[in-house]
Amino acid sequence: MKSEITESGFEVEKAIAVEGCIWFTPHLQEKWEDDASRERLLDIVRMTETEPEMMGMSPHFLVVARKK
C-alpha cells in the first residue's frame, strides 16, 4: 500500500489501522457497551494502530500522505 502511494508521487506520513485488531473480539458489542471494557479495547487499538506487524489484522486502513 505504501509503495503504491509513493509511486503515485506522495510521501507517506502515517498509516493507521482503523479497526485494528479488536474487530474479532468475542462479544464485541457487549464489551463496547461497558465503559471499562470499551476503554481497554480502545487502549489496545491505540497501542497497535500504527504497528506494521499488526496492520494486517485490520480490515480498513487510513493513510496520511502529502504530494511531493
CHARMM-style PDB file with segment names, atoms N, HN, CA, C and O in Angstrom:
ATOM      1  N   MET     1       0.826  -1.181   0.000  1.00  0.00      PROA
ATOM      2  CA  MET     1       0.000   0.000   0.000  1.00  0.00      PROA
ATOM      3  C   MET     1       0.878   1.254   0.000  1.00  0.00      PROA
ATOM      4  O   MET     1       0.660   2.169  -0.794  1.00  0.00      PROA
ATOM      5  N   LYS     2       1.860   1.291   0.885  1.00  0.00      PROA
ATOM      6  HN  LYS     2       2.037   0.548   1.530  1.00  0.00      PROA
ATOM      7  CA  LYS     2       2.717   2.476   0.948  1.00  0.00      PROA
ATOM      8  C   LYS     2       3.491   2.666  -0.348  1.00  0.00      PROA
ATOM      9  O   LYS     2       3.700   3.798  -0.785  1.00  0.00      PROA
ATOM     10  N   SER     3       3.920   1.566  -0.969  1.00  0.00      PROA
ATOM     11  HN  SER     3       3.751   0.647  -0.614  1.00  0.00      PROA
ATOM     12  CA  SER     3       4.678   1.695  -2.213  1.00  0.00      PROA
ATOM     13  C   SER     3       3.802   2.262  -3.332  1.00  0.00      PROA
ATOM     14  O   SER     3       4.285   3.040  -4.155  1.00  0.00      PROA
ATOM     15  N   GLU     4       2.537   1.888  -3.374  1.00  0.00      PROA
ATOM     16  HN  GLU     4       2.145   1.256  -2.706  1.00  0.00      PROA
ATOM     17  CA  GLU     4       1.628   2.429  -4.391  1.00  0.00      PROA
ATOM     18  C   GLU     4       1.462   3.937  -4.213  1.00  0.00      PROA
ATOM     19  O   GLU     4       1.444   4.686  -5.189  1.00  0.00      PROA
ATOM     20  N   ILE     5       1.343   4.363  -2.993  1.00  0.00      PROA
ATOM     21  HN  ILE     5       1.357   3.754  -2.200  1.00  0.00      PROA
ATOM     22  CA  ILE     5       1.168   5.790  -2.716  1.00  0.00      PROA
ATOM     23  C   ILE     5       2.443   6.552  -3.073  1.00  0.00      PROA
ATOM     24  O   ILE     5       2.380   7.627  -3.670  1.00  0.00      PROA
ATOM     25  N   THR     6       3.587   6.003  -2.713  1.00  0.00      PROA
ATOM     26  HN  THR     6       3.638   5.130  -2.229  1.00  0.00      PROA
ATOM     27  CA  THR     6       4.868   6.631  -3.036  1.00  0.00      PROA
ATOM     28  C   THR     6       5.057   6.710  -4.548  1.00  0.00      PROA
ATOM     29  O   THR     6       5.490   7.740  -5.066  1.00  0.00      PROA
ATOM     30  N   GLU     7       4.735   5.628  -5.257  1.00  0.00      PROA
ATOM     31  HN  GLU     7       4.384   4.792  -4.836  1.00  0.00      PROA
ATOM     32  CA  GLU     7       4.864   5.606  -6.714  1.00  0.00      PROA
ATOM     33  C   GLU     7       3.935   6.620  -7.385  1.00  0.00      PROA
ATOM     34  O   GLU     7       4.183   7.038  -8.516  1.00  0.00      PROA
ATOM     35  N   SER     8       2.879   7.010  -6.698  1.00  0.00      PROA
ATOM     36  HN  SER     8       2.677   6.671  -5.779  1.00  0.00      PROA
ATOM     37  CA  SER     8       1.932   7.993  -7.242  1.00  0.00      PROA
ATOM     38  C   SER     8       2.366   9.429  -6.979  1.00  0.00      PROA
ATOM     39  O   SER     8       1.653  10.369  -7.329  1.00  0.00      PROA
ATOM     40  N   GLY     9       3.540   9.603  -6.358  1.00  0.00      PROA
ATOM     41  HN  GLY     9       4.120   8.839  -6.073  1.00  0.00      PROA
ATOM     42  CA  GLY     9       4.072  10.938  -6.137  1.00  0.00      PROA
ATOM     43  C   GLY     9       3.745  11.538  -4.784  1.00  0.00      PROA
ATOM     44  O   GLY     9       3.838  12.752  -4.602  1.00  0.00      PROA
ATOM     45  N   PHE    10       3.367  10.704  -3.842  1.00  0.00      PROA
ATOM     46  HN  PHE    10       3.292   9.718  -3.990  1.00  0.00      PROA
ATOM     47  CA  PHE    10       3.062  11.183  -2.499  1.00  0.00      PROA
ATOM     48  C   PHE    10       4.091  10.672  -1.505  1.00  0.00      PROA
ATOM     49  O   PHE    10       4.724   9.640  -1.726  1.00  0.00      PROA
ATOM     50  N   GLU    11       4.251  11.397  -0.419  1.00  0.00      PROA
ATOM     51  HN  GLU    11       3.737  12.235  -0.240  1.00  0.00      PROA
ATOM     52  CA  GLU    11       5.124  10.983   0.670  1.00  0.00      PROA
ATOM     53  C   GLU    11       4.234  10.561   1.839  1.00  0.00      PROA
ATOM     54  O   GLU    11       3.456  11.360   2.359  1.00  0.00      PROA
ATOM     55  N   VAL    12       4.356   9.311   2.238  1.00  0.00      PROA
ATOM     56  HN  VAL    12       4.988   8.661   1.815  1.00  0.00      PROA
ATOM     57  CA  VAL    12       3.530   8.772   3.320  1.00  0.00      PROA
ATOM     58  C   VAL    12       4.002   9.342   4.648  1.00  0.00      PROA
ATOM     59  O   VAL    12       5.181   9.252   4.991  1.00  0.00      PROA
ATOM     60  N   GLU    13       3.078   9.926   5.387  1.00  0.00      PROA
ATOM     61  HN  GLU    13       2.121  10.000   5.109  1.00  0.00      PROA
ATOM     62  CA  GLU    13       3.395  10.444   6.716  1.00  0.00      PROA
ATOM     63  C   GLU    13       3.009   9.459   7.806  1.00  0.00      PROA
ATOM     64  O   GLU    13       3.705   9.318   8.811  1.00  0.00      PROA
ATOM     65  N   LYS    14       1.875   8.771   7.590  1.00  0.00      PROA
ATOM     66  HN  LYS    14       1.309   8.886   6.774  1.00  0.00      PROA
ATOM     67  CA  LYS    14       1.409   7.852   8.620  1.00  0.00      PROA
ATOM     68  C   LYS    14       0.400   6.883   8.010  1.00  0.00      PROA
ATOM     69  O   LYS    14      -0.411   7.259   7.164  1.00  0.00      PROA
ATOM     70  N   ALA    15       0.465   5.646   8.451  1.00  0.00      PROA
ATOM     71  HN  ALA    15       1.124   5.340   9.139  1.00  0.00      PROA
ATOM     72  CA  ALA    15      -0.543   4.651   8.087  1.00  0.00      PROA
ATOM     73  C   ALA    15      -1.165   4.154   9.391  1.00  0.00      PROA
ATOM     74  O   ALA    15      -0.458   3.850  10.352  1.00  0.00      PROA
ATOM     75  N   ILE    16      -2.485   4.077   9.412  1.00  0.00      PROA
ATOM     76  HN  ILE    16      -3.060   4.324   8.632  1.00  0.00      PROA
ATOM     77  CA  ILE    16      -3.202   3.734  10.642  1.00  0.00      PROA
ATOM     78  C   ILE    16      -4.228   2.649  10.342  1.00  0.00      PROA
ATOM     79  O   ILE    16      -4.960   2.725   9.355  1.00  0.00      PROA
ATOM     80  N   ALA    17      -4.271   1.646  11.199  1.00  0.00      PROA
ATOM     81  HN  ALA    17      -3.676   1.584  12.001  1.00  0.00      PROA
ATOM     82  CA  ALA    17      -5.311   0.629  11.107  1.00  0.00      PROA
ATOM     83  C   ALA    17      -6.572   1.210  11.752  1.00  0.00      PROA
ATOM     84  O   ALA    17      -6.551   1.580  12.926  1.00  0.00      PROA
ATOM     85  N   VAL    18      -7.651   1.290  11.005  1.00  0.00      PROA
ATOM     86  HN  VAL    18      -7.668   0.990  10.052  1.00  0.00      PROA
ATOM     87  CA  VAL    18      -8.867   1.943  11.503  1.00  0.00      PROA
ATOM     88  C   VAL    18      -9.558   1.101  12.572  1.00  0.00      PROA
ATOM     89  O   VAL    18      -9.853   1.606  13.655  1.00  0.00      PROA
ATOM     90  N   GLU    19      -9.817  -0.152  12.291  1.00  0.00      PROA
ATOM     91  HN  GLU    19      -9.578  -0.563  11.411  1.00  0.00      PROA
ATOM     92  CA  GLU    19     -10.480  -1.013  13.270  1.00  0.00      PROA
ATOM     93  C   GLU    19      -9.490  -1.785  14.114  1.00  0.00      PROA
ATOM     94  O   GLU    19      -9.830  -2.275  15.190  1.00  0.00      PROA
ATOM     95  N   GLY    20      -8.297  -1.891  13.641  1.00  0.00      PROA
ATOM     96  HN  GLY    20      -8.020  -1.492  12.766  1.00  0.00      PROA
ATOM     97  CA  GLY    20      -7.266  -2.579  14.387  1.00  0.00      PROA
ATOM     98  C   GLY    20      -7.586  -4.037  14.642  1.00  0.00      PROA
ATOM     99  O   GLY    20      -8.314  -4.677  13.885  1.00  0.00      PROA
ATOM    100  N   CYS    21      -7.032  -4.537  15.711  1.00  0.00      PROA
ATOM    101  HN  CYS    21      -6.440  -4.016  16.326  1.00  0.00      PROA
ATOM    102  CA  CYS    21      -7.138  -5.963  15.999  1.00  0.00      PROA
ATOM    103  C   CYS    21      -8.309  -6.316  16.916  1.00  0.00      PROA
ATOM    104  O   CYS    21      -8.411  -7.460  17.358  1.00  0.00      PROA
ATOM    105  N   ILE    22      -9.183  -5.371  17.208  1.00  0.00      PROA
ATOM    106  HN  ILE    22      -9.100  -4.441  16.849  1.00  0.00      PROA
ATOM    107  CA  ILE    22     -10.285  -5.710  18.129  1.00  0.00      PROA
ATOM    108  C   ILE    22     -11.549  -6.147  17.428  1.00  0.00      PROA
ATOM    109  O   ILE    22     -12.479  -6.607  18.090  1.00  0.00      PROA
ATOM    110  N   TRP    23     -11.622  -6.024  16.115  1.00  0.00      PROA
ATOM    111  HN  TRP    23     -10.866  -5.650  15.577  1.00  0.00      PROA
ATOM    112  CA  TRP    23     -12.880  -6.296  15.403  1.00  0.00      PROA
ATOM    113  C   TRP    23     -13.357  -7.728  15.589  1.00  0.00      PROA
ATOM    114  O   TRP    23     -14.556  -7.986  15.494  1.00  0.00      PROA
ATOM    115  N   PHE    24     -12.455  -8.662  15.850  1.00  0.00      PROA
ATOM    116  HN  PHE    24     -11.480  -8.452  15.927  1.00  0.00      PROA
ATOM    117  CA  PHE    24     -12.861 -10.060  16.012  1.00  0.00      PROA
ATOM    118  C   PHE    24     -12.990 -10.476  17.478  1.00  0.00      PROA
ATOM    119  O   PHE    24     -13.063 -11.668  17.777  1.00  0.00      PROA
ATOM    120  N   THR    25     -13.017  -9.516  18.384  1.00  0.00      PROA
ATOM    121  HN  THR    25     -12.958  -8.548  18.141  1.00  0.00      PROA
ATOM    122  CA  THR    25     -13.172  -9.796  19.809  1.00  0.00      PROA
ATOM    123  C   THR    25     -14.519 -10.469  20.065  1.00  0.00      PROA
ATOM    124  O   THR    25     -15.554  -9.953  19.642  1.00  0.00      PROA
ATOM    125  N   PRO    26     -14.519 -11.613  20.751  1.00  0.00      PROA
ATOM    126  CA  PRO    26     -15.803 -12.262  21.071  1.00  0.00      PROA
ATOM    127  C   PRO    26     -16.702 -11.317  21.877  1.00  0.00      PROA
ATOM    128  O   PRO    26     -16.244 -10.651  22.806  1.00  0.00      PROA
ATOM    129  N   HSD    27     -17.950 -11.269  21.520  1.00  0.00      PROA
ATOM    130  HN  HSD    27     -18.323 -11.810  20.765  1.00  0.00      PROA
ATOM    131  CA  HSD    27     -18.954 -10.451  22.216  1.00  0.00      PROA
ATOM    132  C   HSD    27     -18.563  -8.969  22.220  1.00  0.00      PROA
ATOM    133  O   HSD    27     -18.745  -8.266  23.214  1.00  0.00      PROA
ATOM    134  N   LEU    28     -18.029  -8.518  21.097  1.00  0.00      PROA
ATOM    135  HN  LEU    28     -17.881  -9.089  20.290  1.00  0.00      PROA
ATOM    136  CA  LEU    28     -17.543  -7.137  20.993  1.00  0.00      PROA
ATOM    137  C   LEU    28     -18.618  -6.121  21.346  1.00  0.00      PROA
ATOM    138  O   LEU    28     -18.345  -5.163  22.069  1.00  0.00      PROA
ATOM    139  N   GLN    29     -19.828  -6.311  20.851  1.00  0.00      PROA
ATOM    140  HN  GLN    29     -20.050  -7.089  20.263  1.00  0.00      PROA
ATOM    141  CA  GLN    29     -20.896  -5.337  21.123  1.00  0.00      PROA
ATOM    142  C   GLN    29     -21.152  -5.196  22.619  1.00  0.00      PROA
ATOM    143  O   GLN    29     -21.308  -4.083  23.120  1.00  0.00      PROA
ATOM    144  N   GLU    30     -21.196  -6.307  23.329  1.00  0.00      PROA
ATOM    145  HN  GLU    30     -21.069  -7.212  22.922  1.00  0.00      PROA
ATOM    146  CA  GLU    30     -21.410  -6.253  24.790  1.00  0.00      PROA
ATOM    147  C   GLU    30     -20.260  -5.537  25.477  1.00  0.00      PROA
ATOM    148  O   GLU    30     -20.479  -4.708  26.361  1.00  0.00      PROA
ATOM    149  N   LYS    31     -19.045  -5.852  25.077  1.00  0.00      PROA
ATOM    150  HN  LYS    31     -18.868  -6.526  24.360  1.00  0.00      PROA
ATOM    151  CA  LYS    31     -17.875  -5.229  25.697  1.00  0.00      PROA
ATOM    152  C   LYS    31     -17.806  -3.740  25.365  1.00  0.00      PROA
ATOM    153  O   LYS    31     -17.377  -2.931  26.188  1.00  0.00      PROA
ATOM    154  N   TRP    32     -18.232  -3.389  24.159  1.00  0.00      PROA
ATOM    155  HN  TRP    32     -18.581  -4.046  23.491  1.00  0.00      PROA
ATOM    156  CA  TRP    32     -18.212  -1.978  23.751  1.00  0.00      PROA
ATOM    157  C   TRP    32     -19.204  -1.156  24.568  1.00  0.00      PROA
ATOM    158  O   TRP    32     -18.964   0.024  24.821  1.00  0.00      PROA
ATOM    159  N   GLU    33     -20.298  -1.754  24.977  1.00  0.00      PROA
ATOM    160  HN  GLU    33     -20.493  -2.714  24.771  1.00  0.00      PROA
ATOM    161  CA  GLU    33     -21.322  -1.038  25.749  1.00  0.00      PROA
ATOM    162  C   GLU    33     -20.909  -0.816  27.201  1.00  0.00      PROA
ATOM    163  O   GLU    33     -21.478   0.042  27.876  1.00  0.00      PROA
ATOM    164  N   ASP    34     -19.930  -1.573  27.691  1.00  0.00      PROA
ATOM    165  HN  ASP    34     -19.468  -2.269  27.142  1.00  0.00      PROA
ATOM    166  CA  ASP    34     -19.421  -1.407  29.051  1.00  0.00      PROA
ATOM    167  C   ASP    34     -18.265  -0.401  29.016  1.00  0.00      PROA
ATOM    168  O   ASP    34     -17.286  -0.607  28.297  1.00  0.00      PROA
ATOM    169  N   ASP    35     -18.373   0.677  29.785  1.00  0.00      PROA
ATOM    170  HN  ASP    35     -19.168   0.844  30.369  1.00  0.00      PROA
ATOM    171  CA  ASP    35     -17.375   1.752  29.737  1.00  0.00      PROA
ATOM    172  C   ASP    35     -15.948   1.272  29.996  1.00  0.00      PROA
ATOM    173  O   ASP    35     -15.033   1.643  29.261  1.00  0.00      PROA
ATOM    174  N   ALA    36     -15.746   0.461  31.018  1.00  0.00      PROA
ATOM    175  HN  ALA    36     -16.489   0.160  31.615  1.00  0.00      PROA
ATOM    176  CA  ALA    36     -14.392  -0.008  31.356  1.00  0.00      PROA
ATOM    177  C   ALA    36     -13.849  -0.915  30.250  1.00  0.00      PROA
ATOM    178  O   ALA    36     -12.682  -0.804  29.873  1.00  0.00      PROA
ATOM    179  N   SER    37     -14.682  -1.801  29.737  1.00  0.00      PROA
ATOM    180  HN  SER    37     -15.629  -1.892  30.043  1.00  0.00      PROA
ATOM    181  CA  SER    37     -14.254  -2.690  28.656  1.00  0.00      PROA
ATOM    182  C   SER    37     -13.935  -1.897  27.396  1.00  0.00      PROA
ATOM    183  O   SER    37     -12.957  -2.186  26.707  1.00  0.00      PROA
ATOM    184  N   ARG    38     -14.756  -0.903  27.098  1.00  0.00      PROA
ATOM    185  HN  ARG    38     -15.551  -0.669  27.658  1.00  0.00      PROA
ATOM    186  CA  ARG    38     -14.517  -0.066  25.923  1.00  0.00      PROA
ATOM    187  C   ARG    38     -13.169   0.627  26.028  1.00  0.00      PROA
ATOM    188  O   ARG    38     -12.421   0.676  25.052  1.00  0.00      PROA
ATOM    189  N   GLU    39     -12.855   1.157  27.184  1.00  0.00      PROA
ATOM    190  HN  GLU    39     -13.463   1.118  27.977  1.00  0.00      PROA
ATOM    191  CA  GLU    39     -11.567   1.831  27.362  1.00  0.00      PROA
ATOM    192  C   GLU    39     -10.405   0.867  27.171  1.00  0.00      PROA
ATOM    193  O   GLU    39      -9.393   1.237  26.576  1.00  0.00      PROA
ATOM    194  N   ARG    40     -10.531  -0.366  27.665  1.00  0.00      PROA
ATOM    195  HN  ARG    40     -11.354  -0.667  28.148  1.00  0.00      PROA
ATOM    196  CA  ARG    40      -9.479  -1.368  27.456  1.00  0.00      PROA
ATOM    197  C   ARG    40      -9.318  -1.665  25.964  1.00  0.00      PROA
ATOM    198  O   ARG    40      -8.196  -1.747  25.465  1.00  0.00      PROA
ATOM    199  N   LEU    41     -10.426  -1.825  25.259  1.00  0.00      PROA
ATOM    200  HN  LEU    41     -11.338  -1.758  25.664  1.00  0.00      PROA
ATOM    201  CA  LEU    41     -10.369  -2.083  23.824  1.00  0.00      PROA
ATOM    202  C   LEU    41      -9.715  -0.914  23.080  1.00  0.00      PROA
ATOM    203  O   LEU    41      -8.878  -1.120  22.202  1.00  0.00      PROA
ATOM    204  N   LEU    42     -10.099   0.294  23.435  1.00  0.00      PROA
ATOM    205  HN  LEU    42     -10.779   0.462  24.149  1.00  0.00      PROA
ATOM    206  CA  LEU    42      -9.510   1.467  22.785  1.00  0.00      PROA
ATOM    207  C   LEU    42      -8.016   1.594  23.099  1.00  0.00      PROA
ATOM    208  O   LEU    42      -7.238   2.016  22.243  1.00  0.00      PROA
ATOM    209  N   ASP    43      -7.614   1.233  24.315  1.00  0.00      PROA
ATOM    210  HN  ASP    43      -8.246   0.890  25.010  1.00  0.00      PROA
ATOM    211  CA  ASP    43      -6.184   1.233  24.660  1.00  0.00      PROA
ATOM    212  C   ASP    43      -5.421   0.269  23.757  1.00  0.00      PROA
ATOM    213  O   ASP    43      -4.329   0.582  23.283  1.00  0.00      PROA
ATOM    214  N   ILE    44      -6.000  -0.901  23.525  1.00  0.00      PROA
ATOM    215  HN  ILE    44      -6.887  -1.156  23.910  1.00  0.00      PROA
ATOM    216  CA  ILE    44      -5.363  -1.893  22.646  1.00  0.00      PROA
ATOM    217  C   ILE    44      -5.234  -1.335  21.240  1.00  0.00      PROA
ATOM    218  O   ILE    44      -4.183  -1.463  20.613  1.00  0.00      PROA
ATOM    219  N   VAL    45      -6.297  -0.716  20.742  1.00  0.00      PROA
ATOM    220  HN  VAL    45      -7.151  -0.611  21.252  1.00  0.00      PROA
ATOM    221  CA  VAL    45      -6.259  -0.135  19.396  1.00  0.00      PROA
ATOM    222  C   VAL    45      -5.198   0.956  19.323  1.00  0.00      PROA
ATOM    223  O   VAL    45      -4.421   0.998  18.369  1.00  0.00      PROA
ATOM    224  N   ARG    46      -5.157   1.826  20.306  1.00  0.00      PROA
ATOM    225  HN  ARG    46      -5.789   1.791  21.081  1.00  0.00      PROA
ATOM    226  CA  ARG    46      -4.175   2.921  20.296  1.00  0.00      PROA
ATOM    227  C   ARG    46      -2.740   2.401  20.317  1.00  0.00      PROA
ATOM    228  O   ARG    46      -1.861   2.965  19.666  1.00  0.00      PROA
ATOM    229  N   MET    47      -2.506   1.323  21.069  1.00  0.00      PROA
ATOM    230  HN  MET    47      -3.220   0.865  21.598  1.00  0.00      PROA
ATOM    231  CA  MET    47      -1.156   0.764  21.163  1.00  0.00      PROA
ATOM    232  C   MET    47      -0.719   0.061  19.881  1.00  0.00      PROA
ATOM    233  O   MET    47       0.479  -0.053  19.620  1.00  0.00      PROA
ATOM    234  N   THR    48      -1.662  -0.407  19.087  1.00  0.00      PROA
ATOM    235  HN  THR    48      -2.634  -0.314  19.299  1.00  0.00      PROA
ATOM    236  CA  THR    48      -1.315  -1.237  17.933  1.00  0.00      PROA
ATOM    237  C   THR    48      -1.643  -0.614  16.579  1.00  0.00      PROA
ATOM    238  O   THR    48      -1.255  -1.171  15.552  1.00  0.00      PROA
ATOM    239  N   GLU    49      -2.339   0.515  16.537  1.00  0.00      PROA
ATOM    240  HN  GLU    49      -2.654   0.968  17.371  1.00  0.00      PROA
ATOM    241  CA  GLU    49      -2.860   1.033  15.273  1.00  0.00      PROA
ATOM    242  C   GLU    49      -1.798   1.425  14.254  1.00  0.00      PROA
ATOM    243  O   GLU    49      -2.093   1.478  13.060  1.00  0.00      PROA
ATOM    244  N   THR    50      -0.571   1.700  14.691  1.00  0.00      PROA
ATOM    245  HN  THR    50      -0.332   1.657  15.661  1.00  0.00      PROA
ATOM    246  CA  THR    50       0.478   2.076  13.739  1.00  0.00      PROA
ATOM    247  C   THR    50       1.594   1.041  13.645  1.00  0.00      PROA
ATOM    248  O   THR    50       2.601   1.280  12.978  1.00  0.00      PROA
ATOM    249  N   GLU    51       1.429  -0.100  14.303  1.00  0.00      PROA
ATOM    250  HN  GLU    51       0.611  -0.294  14.845  1.00  0.00      PROA
ATOM    251  CA  GLU    51       2.435  -1.153  14.256  1.00  0.00      PROA
ATOM    252  C   GLU    51       2.334  -1.913  12.936  1.00  0.00      PROA
ATOM    253  O   GLU    51       1.306  -2.536  12.670  1.00  0.00      PROA
ATOM    254  N   PRO    52       3.370  -1.878  12.109  1.00  0.00      PROA
ATOM    255  CA  PRO    52       3.306  -2.552  10.807  1.00  0.00      PROA
ATOM    256  C   PRO    52       2.944  -4.036  10.916  1.00  0.00      PROA
ATOM    257  O   PRO    52       2.237  -4.566  10.059  1.00  0.00      PROA
ATOM    258  N   GLU    53       3.419  -4.696  11.950  1.00  0.00      PROA
ATOM    259  HN  GLU    53       3.994  -4.266  12.646  1.00  0.00      PROA
ATOM    260  CA  GLU    53       3.143  -6.118  12.124  1.00  0.00      PROA
ATOM    261  C   GLU    53       1.672  -6.392  12.416  1.00  0.00      PROA
ATOM    262  O   GLU    53       1.195  -7.505  12.194  1.00  0.00      PROA
ATOM    263  N   MET    54       0.961  -5.403  12.906  1.00  0.00      PROA
ATOM    264  HN  MET    54       1.349  -4.499  13.086  1.00  0.00      PROA
ATOM    265  CA  MET    54      -0.439  -5.571  13.281  1.00  0.00      PROA
ATOM    266  C   MET    54      -1.401  -5.063  12.209  1.00  0.00      PROA
ATOM    267  O   MET    54      -2.598  -5.345  12.272  1.00  0.00      PROA
ATOM    268  N   MET    55      -0.903  -4.329  11.241  1.00  0.00      PROA
ATOM    269  HN  MET    55       0.069  -4.100  11.190  1.00  0.00      PROA
ATOM    270  CA  MET    55      -1.766  -3.718  10.233  1.00  0.00      PROA
ATOM    271  C   MET    55      -2.609  -4.745   9.481  1.00  0.00      PROA
ATOM    272  O   MET    55      -3.750  -4.466   9.111  1.00  0.00      PROA
ATOM    273  N   GLY    56      -2.058  -5.915   9.259  1.00  0.00      PROA
ATOM    274  HN  GLY    56      -1.132  -6.142   9.559  1.00  0.00      PROA
ATOM    275  CA  GLY    56      -2.772  -6.940   8.512  1.00  0.00      PROA
ATOM    276  C   GLY    56      -4.003  -7.471   9.210  1.00  0.00      PROA
ATOM    277  O   GLY    56      -4.834  -8.125   8.581  1.00  0.00      PROA
ATOM    278  N   MET    57      -4.138  -7.203  10.495  1.00  0.00      PROA
ATOM    279  HN  MET    57      -3.463  -6.671  11.006  1.00  0.00      PROA
ATOM    280  CA  MET    57      -5.301  -7.679  11.242  1.00  0.00      PROA
ATOM    281  C   MET    57      -6.508  -6.760  11.099  1.00  0.00      PROA
ATOM    282  O   MET    57      -7.619  -7.134  11.473  1.00  0.00      PROA
ATOM    283  N   SER    58      -6.301  -5.579  10.568  1.00  0.00      PROA
ATOM    284  HN  SER    58      -5.398  -5.276  10.264  1.00  0.00      PROA
ATOM    285  CA  SER    58      -7.397  -4.615  10.436  1.00  0.00      PROA
ATOM    286  C   SER    58      -7.994  -4.681   9.033  1.00  0.00      PROA
ATOM    287  O   SER    58      -7.257  -4.700   8.047  1.00  0.00      PROA
ATOM    288  N   PRO    59      -9.317  -4.716   8.937  1.00  0.00      PROA
ATOM    289  CA  PRO    59      -9.928  -4.760   7.616  1.00  0.00      PROA
ATOM    290  C   PRO    59      -9.932  -3.406   6.892  1.00  0.00      PROA
ATOM    291  O   PRO    59     -10.244  -3.349   5.702  1.00  0.00      PROA
ATOM    292  N   HSD    60      -9.591  -2.315   7.593  1.00  0.00      PROA
ATOM    293  HN  HSD    60      -9.338  -2.361   8.560  1.00  0.00      PROA
ATOM    294  CA  HSD    60      -9.610  -0.982   6.978  1.00  0.00      PROA
ATOM    295  C   HSD    60      -8.389  -0.183   7.435  1.00  0.00      PROA
ATOM    296  O   HSD    60      -7.914  -0.321   8.561  1.00  0.00      PROA
ATOM    297  N   PHE    61      -7.901   0.656   6.523  1.00  0.00      PROA
ATOM    298  HN  PHE    61      -8.288   0.769   5.608  1.00  0.00      PROA
ATOM    299  CA  PHE    61      -6.699   1.461   6.795  1.00  0.00      PROA
ATOM    300  C   PHE    61      -6.952   2.906   6.395  1.00  0.00      PROA
ATOM    301  O   PHE    61      -7.833   3.211   5.591  1.00  0.00      PROA
ATOM    302  N   LEU    62      -6.158   3.775   6.977  1.00  0.00      PROA
ATOM    303  HN  LEU    62      -5.443   3.528   7.630  1.00  0.00      PROA
ATOM    304  CA  LEU    62      -6.153   5.182   6.626  1.00  0.00      PROA
ATOM    305  C   LEU    62      -4.688   5.563   6.425  1.00  0.00      PROA
ATOM    306  O   LEU    62      -3.848   5.278   7.279  1.00  0.00      PROA
ATOM    307  N   VAL    63      -4.386   6.198   5.314  1.00  0.00      PROA
ATOM    308  HN  VAL    63      -5.068   6.430   4.620  1.00  0.00      PROA
ATOM    309  CA  VAL    63      -3.025   6.641   5.050  1.00  0.00      PROA
ATOM    310  C   VAL    63      -3.043   8.155   4.886  1.00  0.00      PROA
ATOM    311  O   VAL    63      -3.839   8.709   4.128  1.00  0.00      PROA
ATOM    312  N   VAL    64      -2.149   8.803   5.614  1.00  0.00      PROA
ATOM    313  HN  VAL    64      -1.502   8.353   6.230  1.00  0.00      PROA
ATOM    314  CA  VAL    64      -1.991  10.250   5.501  1.00  0.00      PROA
ATOM    315  C   VAL    64      -0.730  10.472   4.673  1.00  0.00      PROA
ATOM    316  O   VAL    64       0.343   9.972   5.011  1.00  0.00      PROA
ATOM    317  N   ALA    65      -0.871  11.239   3.569  1.00  0.00      PROA
ATOM    318  HN  ALA    65      -1.743  11.645   3.294  1.00  0.00      PROA
ATOM    319  CA  ALA    65       0.267  11.483   2.682  1.00  0.00      PROA
ATOM    320  C   ALA    65       0.200  12.897   2.134  1.00  0.00      PROA
ATOM    321  O   ALA    65      -0.854  13.533   2.113  1.00  0.00      PROA
ATOM    322  N   ARG    66       1.358  13.368   1.691  1.00  0.00      PROA
ATOM    323  HN  ARG    66       2.214  12.852   1.708  1.00  0.00      PROA
ATOM    324  CA  ARG    66       1.462  14.703   1.095  1.00  0.00      PROA
ATOM    325  C   ARG    66       2.040  14.564  -0.307  1.00  0.00      PROA
ATOM    326  O   ARG    66       2.877  13.699  -0.565  1.00  0.00      PROA
ATOM    327  N   LYS    67       1.584  15.419  -1.199  1.00  0.00      PROA
ATOM    328  HN  LYS    67       0.903  16.121  -0.990  1.00  0.00      PROA
ATOM    329  CA  LYS    67       2.115  15.450  -2.553  1.00  0.00      PROA
ATOM    330  C   LYS    67       3.555  15.958  -2.492  1.00  0.00      PROA
ATOM    331  O   LYS    67       3.836  16.977  -1.861  1.00  0.00      PROA
ATOM    332  N   LYS    68       4.463  15.237  -3.154  1.00  0.00      PROA
ATOM    333  HN  LYS    68       4.235  14.409  -3.666  1.00  0.00      PROA
ATOM    334  CA  LYS    68       5.881  15.650  -3.162  1.00  0.00      PROA
ATOM    335  C   LYS    68       6.072  16.881  -4.005  1.00  0.00      PROA
ATOM    336  OT1 LYS    68       7.192  17.376  -4.131  1.00  0.00      PROA
TER     337      LYS     68
END
